[in-house]
C-alpha cells in the first residue's frame, strides 16, 4: 500500500479529528488523488477505506512497492500496519514549508487537538 512503479507516493495524516490521504507524483508535486474525512474515533477504519479507494483508482498501489509517509497524532499505531514511514508532524510541516516556500520564516499550525 505504498507507491507505484512510476514513483507515486502516498501521504497520510491521521489527526485527532480527521484522516487525510493523498497520492502525489514527487517529481512534479502533482496531486493525483486525495481524500479528507472526519474519522469520529474510527481512525483505522477510515484510513483502510481511503487506502482501498486509492488502490481501486491506482491498482499498482496494491503491490506494496515504493513509499508511503504517515504523520499526525494518531499515526504511530497505524504506520507499521499500512507499511508507511512515520514522520513526526512538526518535522513534516517544516520540510514541506522549506521545500515549497523557502522564503517563509514562521509557520503557525493548529491541529484538531490543539484548536
PyMOL commands that set and color helices and strands:
alter all, ss='L'
color gray80, all
select helices_A, chain A and resi 43-57+59-63+76-82+89-100
alter helices_A, ss='H'
color red, helices_A
select strands_A, chain A and resi 8-14+18-25+30-38+68-71+85-86
alter strands_A, ss='S'
color yellow, strands_A
deselect
rebuild
show_as cartoon
